[in-house]
């Protein structure tokens, strides 16, 4: 048995850094992340929005690579 607590701070930007993250879009992204958290073994701790990028603090089991986590989030 093992115990782990791995946390990643991931930042993803809007294409061309355009200021597109209005409250309606933020709500949609938050709902999508909630669904990802339910489907995969990814724990979304916090989500922060700026006008042109998103900060996501999340955790996952050690067997899941950070690249896999960001790929799941970006493709959803």
C-alpha positions as CSV (number, residue, x, y, z in Angstrom):
1,X,0.0,0.0,0.0
2,X,1.1,3.5,-0.6
3,X,0.1,7.1,0.2
4,X,0.6,10.0,-2.1
5,X,-0.4,13.5,-2.6
6,X,0.8,14.9,-5.9
7,X,-0.4,18.3,-7.0
8,X,0.2,20.0,-10.3
9,X,-0.2,23.7,-11.2
10,X,-1.1,23.8,-14.9
11,X,-1.6,26.9,-16.9
12,X,-3.4,26.8,-20.3
13,X,-3.7,29.8,-22.5
14,X,-6.4,30.9,-25.0
15,X,-5.1,30.8,-28.6
16,X,-3.3,34.0,-29.5
17,X,-3.8,35.1,-25.8
18,X,-7.2,36.7,-26.8
19,X,-9.3,37.9,-23.8
20,X,-12.2,35.5,-24.3
21,X,-12.8,34.2,-20.8
22,X,-16.1,35.9,-19.9
23,X,-18.2,34.5,-17.0
24,X,-20.4,32.3,-19.3
25,X,-17.3,30.6,-20.7
26,X,-15.8,30.2,-17.3
27,X,-18.9,28.5,-16.1
28,X,-18.8,26.1,-19.1
29,X,-15.1,25.3,-18.4
30,X,-15.8,24.7,-14.7
31,X,-18.6,22.2,-15.6
32,X,-16.3,20.5,-18.1
33,X,-13.6,20.1,-15.5
34,X,-16.1,18.7,-13.0
35,X,-17.1,16.1,-15.6
36,X,-13.4,15.2,-16.2
37,X,-12.9,14.8,-12.4
38,X,-15.8,12.4,-12.3
39,X,-14.7,10.3,-15.3
40,X,-10.9,10.1,-14.6
41,X,-8.8,9.8,-11.5
42,X,-8.0,13.5,-11.6
43,X,-8.9,15.7,-8.6
44,X,-9.4,19.3,-9.5
45,X,-8.5,21.4,-6.4
46,X,-8.8,24.9,-7.7
47,X,-9.5,26.7,-11.0
48,X,-8.6,30.3,-11.5
49,X,-9.4,32.4,-14.6
50,X,-7.7,35.5,-16.0
51,X,-8.8,37.1,-19.2
52,X,-6.6,35.0,-21.5
53,X,-5.5,32.0,-19.5
54,X,-6.6,29.4,-16.9
55,X,-4.8,28.1,-13.8
56,X,-5.7,24.6,-12.7
57,X,-4.4,23.0,-9.5
58,X,-5.0,19.3,-9.7
59,X,-3.8,16.0,-8.5
60,X,-3.7,12.4,-9.8
61,X,-2.2,9.1,-9.0
62,X,1.6,8.8,-9.6
63,X,1.0,6.4,-12.4
64,X,-0.6,9.1,-14.4
65,X,1.9,11.4,-16.1
66,X,1.4,15.2,-16.1
67,X,1.3,15.2,-19.9
68,X,-1.6,12.7,-19.8
69,X,-3.5,15.0,-17.4
70,X,-3.1,18.1,-19.5
71,X,-4.0,16.1,-22.6
72,X,-7.2,14.9,-21.0
73,X,-8.1,18.5,-20.0
74,X,-7.2,20.1,-23.3
75,X,-9.1,17.5,-25.4
76,X,-12.3,17.6,-23.4
